[in-house]
Amino acid sequence: MRLHRDWLRSGRHHAGIIVLANQSTSIGAQTRGFMRLMAAHSSETMHDRLEFLDNWIS
């Protein structure tokens, strides 16, 4: 994703970016995916990380 790439190239940092590509995903599925992602990664491991929420939704 451009924002993530541009920030890292310029030496800036972020707390993590989570992207949802499939906008038709139900809010319940989004929430479950988000909870799985948060169970797998701490705030420290999310630092400067780009994650696609779709990968965490089953």
RAURBEL-V26314 format. One record per backbone hydrogen bond with DSSP energy under -1.0 kcal/mol. NH is the residue of the N-H (numbers start at 1). CO is the residue of the C=O. E is the energy in kcal/mol with one decimal. If there is no record, write none. Layout:
NH,CO,E
NH,CO,E
//
This chain:
5,1,-2.4
6,2,-3.1
7,3,-2.3
8,4,-2.2
9,5,-2.6
10,6,-1.7
11,8,-1.3
12,7,-2.3
17,49,-2.8
19,51,-2.7
23,21,-1.2
25,22,-1.6
30,26,-2.4
31,27,-2.5
32,28,-2.4
33,29,-2.5
34,30,-2.6
35,31,-2.5
36,32,-2.1
37,33,-2.4
38,34,-2.6
39,35,-1.8
40,36,-1.4
41,37,-1.6
46,42,-1.4
48,14,-2.3
49,46,-2.3
51,17,-2.8
53,19,-2.8
55,52,-1.8
56,53,-2.1
//
